[in-house]
Amino acid sequence: MGNTVLAGWEDMPEKPGILLVALFNLGDVVIFSSAIGLLKEICPQAAITVMVRNIAVDAVRGLPEVDDVVAVDYHSRSLQLAYNLALVANLRRRRFDVAISFDGKLRSALLLALAGIRHRVAVNGIFGEMSQTVRRLYHKIVSLGYPAEARPQRENFQNAILRLCQCSRAYRPMQFPGPDKGDGESAESMLTDLKEQELVLMCVKGTFPLKTWPAANFAGVMDWLAAGGYGVIVVGAGEDRHYADQVIGLTRPPTRDKVVNLCGKTTLGQLAALVGKCHLMISVDTGSVHVCAAASDIPQIVIYGCTQPRRWLPDKPDSYPVCAWADCSPCSKRAEECDAAACLGEIKTGDVISLARHLMTKGRE
């Protein structure tokens, strides 16, 4: 083939079937969309299938570079032998020429090996170092050659593709399949209580505690927004709904009439439609940030605790980090292992309000 996807593998067919294994969280999958686009640019004849968790299917299905999606029920059934054997059989039937795994996990390595995929490639370093056991299950290992924390995650994914293909290209942006007409209509119906108000989208809970800014701080921002005449839409996963209710419960009574809690009530397409109706997004570092960054051009304020904006801030001009720049960040500690939580505690409500006021004033100029 003209642009071989793997330099040195001469038995590759003209139109290779490539499986990209992206069994990571939603935000990472949205960031990973940039690497899918880059691979298709390098290898335009390839048929690309992406294997993702159920929660991320709608983030890749519908992308022009993606020919098919394999959905994995990652949590509830991931440890069941029968489920995994059926998944292996599914992969085997598809007869992929190449599989490229980015997560470095043993489970992914075993699935690909048992499926008998001819050329199995693993990317090492994006999500930590792979074990020797995992390495032995692959034919080729591609390493970043630098610490992943040193570069934006979008570049990490794309640099892995460039190293694998031994070529150079300009970095590509994140992508998201735009909301359809039905998504827009559904989004409208969710906002009946906030008609004729300028809207702000908020995501108040991270995937783990050291990403989650204190509830009282978020409540203070909501009070300020409501006093200024804004309506607030709170989004997130279903398991975030109770926490979001707690945050709303800390606001002043007049504020609560201007806040709608939609955690667990939106599809990704509906979320993309909702953000298009908003003037600003204020969020912790979570997957919704990247969905909204890829789907819209509204300004974003992203609050960082144990993660760092250098790696995780969306690569767009109107994404603004609020970060304490604590010496201990980034870290992977559990909340019970961290006594100070300085990364979050030093970020004050006024810091976020000040930046929000500036962006809203700027937007009216």
HUHU-V576196 format. One record per pair of residues at least 4 apart in sequence whose ideal C-beta (glycine too) atoms are under 7 Angstrom apart, sorted by the first residue. I is the first residue (numbers start at 0). J is the second residue. D is the distance in Angstrom with one decimal. If there is no record, write none. Layout:
BEGIN
i={I	I}
j={J	J}
d={D	D}
END
This chain:
BEGIN
i={0	0	0	2	2	3	3	4	4	4	4	4	4	4	5	5	5	5	6	6	8	11	11	12	13	14	14	14	15	15	15	16	16	16	16	16	17	17	17	17	17	17	17	18	18	18	18	18	19	19	19	19	19	20	20	20	20	20	20	20	21	21	21	21	21	21	22	22	22	22	22	22	22	23	23	23	24	24	25	25	25	25	25	26	26	26	26	26	27	27	28	28	28	28	29	29	29	29	29	29	29	30	30	30	30	30	31	31	32	32	32	32	32	32	32	32	33	33	33	33	33	33	33	33	34	34	34	34	35	35	35	35	35	35	36	36	36	36	37	37	37	37	37	38	38	38	39	39	39	39	40	41	41	41	46	47	47	47	48	48	48	48	48	49	49	49	50	50	51	51	51	51	51	51	52	52	53	53	53	53	55	56	56	56	57	57	57	58	58	58	59	59	60	60	60	61	62	62	69	71	72	72	72	73	76	79	80	81	82	83	84	85	86	86	87	87	87	87	88	89	90	90	91	91	95	96	96	97	97	98	98	98	98	99	99	100	100	100	100	100	101	101	101	101	102	102	103	103	103	103	103	103	105	105	105	106	107	108	108	108	108	108	109	109	110	111	111	112	112	118	119	119	120	120	120	120	120	121	121	121	121	122	122	123	123	123	123	123	124	124	124	124	125	125	125	125	125	129	129	131	134	141	141	141	143	143	143	143	145	145	147	148	148	148	150	150	151	151	152	152	152	153	153	153	153	154	154	155	157	157	157	158	159	160	161	161	161	172	173	173	173	174	175	175	175	175	177	177	178	178	178	178	178	178	179	180	181	182	182	182	182	182	183	183	184	185	185	186	186	186	186	186	189	190	192	193	193	193	193	196	196	196	196	197	197	197	198	198	198	198	198	198	199	199	199	199	199	199	199	200	200	200	200	200	200	200	201	201	201	201	201	202	202	202	202	202	202	203	203	203	203	203	203	204	204	204	204	204	204	205	205	205	205	205	206	206	208	209	209	209	209	209	209	209	209	210	210	210	210	210	210	211	212	212	212	212	212	212	213	214	214	214	214	215	215	216	216	217	217	218	218	218	218	219	219	220	220	220	220	220	221	221	221	221	221	222	222	222	222	223	223	224	224	225	225	225	225	225	230	231	231	232	232	232	232	233	233	233	233	233	233	234	234	234	234	234	234	235	235	235	235	236	236	237	237	239	239	240	240	240	240	241	242	243	243	243	244	244	245	247	247	247	250	250	254	261	265	265	265	267	267	268	269	270	270	270	271	271	271	273	274	274	274	274	274	275	277	278	278	278	279	279	279	279	279	280	280	280	281	281	281	282	282	282	282	283	284	284	284	284	284	286	287	288	288	288	288	289	289	290	291	291	292	292	292	292	296	298	298	298	299	299	299	299	300	300	300	300	300	301	301	301	301	302	302	302	303	303	303	303	304	304	305	305	305	305	305	306	306	307	307	307	308	308	308	312	312	313	319	321	321	321	321	323	323	323	323	325	325	325	327	328	332	332	340	341	346	348	349	350	351	352	353	354	355	356	357	358	359	360}
j={11	13	44	41	42	8	11	11	15	17	42	45	97	164	11	97	118	163	164	165	118	15	96	96	44	44	45	46	45	96	97	46	93	94	95	96	45	46	47	95	96	97	99	48	50	95	98	116	35	47	49	50	99	50	98	99	100	101	102	107	28	31	49	50	51	101	50	51	52	71	73	102	107	27	28	102	206	286	29	54	55	58	286	30	285	286	288	289	31	152	51	55	58	59	58	173	175	286	289	290	293	152	153	156	173	289	35	156	36	58	59	62	173	174	175	293	37	153	156	157	171	172	173	174	38	156	157	160	39	47	49	62	64	65	40	64	171	174	41	157	160	168	171	42	47	160	43	45	47	64	168	164	166	168	66	64	65	66	66	67	68	69	93	59	65	68	69	71	55	56	59	68	70	71	71	73	70	71	72	73	59	60	68	70	266	267	268	175	267	290	65	68	65	68	176	176	174	176	89	86	76	77	82	77	82	83	84	85	86	87	88	89	90	110	91	110	113	114	92	93	110	114	114	115	116	117	118	118	120	111	116	119	120	120	122	107	108	111	121	122	122	125	156	159	107	126	121	123	126	127	129	133	109	132	133	110	111	112	121	133	136	137	113	136	114	116	119	119	136	138	137	138	137	138	139	141	163	129	133	137	140	141	159	128	129	140	141	142	128	142	143	147	143	147	155	156	159	133	134	135	140	159	162	163	147	155	158	159	149	150	155	307	310	329	154	155	310	314	156	310	311	157	170	173	314	158	170	159	161	170	171	162	163	164	166	167	168	314	289	292	293	293	271	290	293	294	271	294	182	183	268	269	271	272	268	184	185	186	268	269	271	272	187	272	188	189	269	190	269	272	273	276	261	194	259	198	230	257	259	228	229	230	257	228	229	278	229	230	232	276	277	278	224	229	231	277	278	279	281	232	234	273	274	277	280	291	231	232	233	281	282	234	235	282	283	285	287	217	233	242	243	246	283	211	235	239	242	243	283	210	211	283	284	285	210	285	334	304	305	332	334	337	340	342	343	283	284	285	304	305	306	283	216	217	283	302	343	346	343	218	245	246	249	219	249	220	348	221	246	222	246	249	250	223	348	224	281	348	351	352	225	231	250	254	258	226	250	251	254	227	352	229	231	229	231	253	254	257	257	257	258	259	261	273	277	243	258	259	260	261	262	261	262	265	270	273	287	239	243	262	287	262	263	262	263	243	262	244	260	262	263	245	246	247	260	262	248	260	249	255	258	260	254	255	258	265	269	270	273	271	290	272	273	274	287	290	275	290	294	277	280	291	294	295	297	295	297	297	359	362	297	298	355	358	359	291	297	299	300	351	355	287	288	299	301	302	288	301	303	306	311	290	291	292	299	301	313	293	313	294	295	299	299	313	315	318	317	317	319	358	313	317	318	319	319	321	351	354	355	308	312	318	320	321	346	351	307	308	320	322	342	343	328	329	330	332	342	311	329	311	328	329	312	320	322	318	320	318	354	346	350	351	354	341	342	345	346	341	342	345	342	342	336	337	344	345	350	352	353	354	355	356	357	358	359	360	361	362	363	364}
d={6.0	4.9	6.2	5.4	5.4	6.8	5.6	6.5	6.0	6.4	4.5	6.2	6.2	6.1	6.5	6.5	6.5	6.6	6.6	4.1	6.1	5.2	6.3	6.2	6.1	4.7	6.8	6.4	5.2	4.2	5.9	4.9	6.9	6.7	4.7	5.1	5.0	7.0	5.2	6.8	6.9	4.9	6.9	5.1	6.2	4.4	4.3	6.9	6.6	6.5	4.9	7.0	5.5	5.0	6.4	6.8	4.0	6.4	6.6	5.1	5.5	5.1	5.8	6.6	5.2	6.0	6.6	6.7	5.9	6.1	6.3	5.4	6.0	4.1	6.4	5.7	6.6	6.0	6.6	5.6	5.0	6.5	3.4	6.5	6.4	3.6	6.7	4.4	6.0	6.9	5.5	4.0	5.0	6.6	5.3	5.8	6.3	6.9	4.0	5.6	5.5	5.0	5.2	6.5	5.9	5.8	6.6	5.3	6.6	7.0	6.6	6.2	5.3	4.3	6.9	6.9	6.5	5.0	6.5	5.9	4.7	6.0	5.1	6.9	6.3	3.8	5.0	5.2	6.5	6.5	6.6	6.4	5.1	6.4	6.4	5.4	4.5	6.1	6.5	5.1	5.2	6.1	5.0	6.0	6.7	5.2	6.2	6.9	6.3	3.8	6.3	5.1	6.1	6.6	4.7	5.9	5.8	5.5	6.1	4.4	6.9	6.2	7.0	4.8	5.6	5.6	4.2	6.3	4.2	6.1	6.0	6.7	6.7	6.9	5.6	4.2	5.1	6.9	5.7	6.9	6.7	5.5	5.7	4.9	6.4	4.2	6.2	6.5	6.0	7.0	5.3	5.8	6.8	4.9	6.8	3.1	5.7	5.9	6.8	6.8	4.4	6.7	6.9	5.0	4.3	6.7	6.2	6.4	6.4	6.4	6.5	6.5	6.6	6.3	6.2	6.0	4.6	5.2	6.4	6.9	6.6	3.7	4.7	5.8	5.1	6.0	6.4	4.6	6.7	4.7	4.4	5.2	6.9	4.6	7.0	4.6	6.8	6.5	5.0	6.9	4.7	5.9	6.9	6.8	5.6	5.6	6.5	6.2	5.3	6.3	4.3	6.4	6.2	6.5	5.3	6.4	6.4	6.2	6.9	4.9	3.9	6.6	6.0	6.8	6.2	5.2	4.9	6.8	4.7	5.7	4.8	5.2	6.3	6.9	4.7	6.3	6.5	6.4	7.0	4.3	5.5	5.1	4.4	6.6	5.0	5.4	6.9	4.7	6.9	5.3	4.2	5.7	6.7	5.3	5.2	7.0	6.7	4.4	5.5	6.6	6.0	5.7	5.2	4.9	6.2	6.2	6.0	6.5	5.5	6.9	5.2	6.8	5.6	6.1	4.6	5.6	6.1	5.9	6.6	5.5	6.2	6.5	6.8	6.5	5.5	5.7	6.1	6.7	6.3	5.4	6.7	6.2	6.3	6.2	6.2	6.3	6.5	7.0	6.6	6.6	4.2	6.0	6.2	6.1	3.7	4.5	6.6	6.7	3.6	5.9	4.6	7.0	4.3	3.9	6.4	6.5	6.2	6.3	3.8	5.0	6.8	4.3	6.6	4.7	6.7	6.7	5.1	6.8	5.3	3.8	4.8	6.6	6.0	6.8	5.9	6.3	3.7	6.9	6.0	6.8	6.4	3.7	7.0	6.9	5.3	5.3	6.8	4.9	5.9	5.8	4.5	6.4	5.5	5.2	5.4	6.0	6.4	4.9	6.4	5.1	6.3	6.5	5.6	4.5	4.5	6.9	5.8	6.9	5.1	5.1	6.4	5.6	5.3	3.9	6.3	5.5	4.6	4.8	6.2	6.9	5.6	5.2	6.8	5.3	5.6	4.3	4.8	6.8	6.9	2.6	4.5	4.5	6.3	5.2	6.2	6.3	3.7	5.1	3.9	6.7	5.7	6.4	6.5	6.8	6.9	5.3	5.5	6.8	5.3	6.3	6.6	5.9	5.3	6.0	5.7	5.0	5.7	6.6	6.8	6.2	5.7	4.6	5.9	6.5	5.7	6.9	4.7	6.5	5.0	6.5	5.4	3.7	4.7	6.6	4.0	6.4	6.4	6.0	5.4	6.1	6.1	5.5	5.0	5.5	6.0	6.2	5.3	5.3	5.1	6.5	5.1	4.2	5.6	6.5	6.9	6.6	4.0	4.4	5.0	6.2	4.5	5.4	6.0	6.1	6.9	4.7	6.5	6.9	4.9	6.4	6.2	5.3	6.3	6.2	6.0	6.9	5.7	3.4	6.3	4.1	6.7	6.5	6.1	6.5	2.9	5.7	4.4	6.5	6.4	3.9	5.0	6.7	6.7	6.4	4.9	4.9	6.2	6.1	7.0	5.9	5.3	6.3	3.9	5.9	6.3	5.5	4.1	4.8	6.7	6.5	6.1	6.5	6.3	6.5	6.5	5.8	6.9	6.4	3.8	6.8	6.5	4.3	6.0	4.7	6.3	5.3	5.8	6.4	6.9	6.3	6.2	5.4	6.4	6.1	6.6	5.4	6.0	4.6	4.7	6.5	6.5	6.2	5.1	7.0	5.8	5.1	6.5	5.8	5.3	5.0	5.5	6.3	6.0	6.2	6.4	5.5	6.3	6.2	5.9	6.0	5.7	6.8	6.3	3.5	5.5	6.1	6.7	4.1	6.9	4.7	6.8	6.5	4.6	6.7	5.3	6.1	6.2	5.6	6.2	6.9	6.2	6.3	5.5	4.9	6.2	6.8	6.3	5.4	5.8	4.2	4.3	4.2	5.7	6.1	5.0	7.0	5.5	5.1	5.4	6.7	6.0	4.7	3.8	3.6	5.7	5.5	5.2	4.4	6.0	5.8	5.6	5.7	6.4	6.3	5.4	3.9	5.4	4.6	4.3	7.0	6.9	4.6	4.3	4.8	5.2	5.5	5.7	6.1	5.9	6.8	6.1	6.2	6.6	6.4	6.2	6.2	6.1	6.2	6.8	7.0}
END
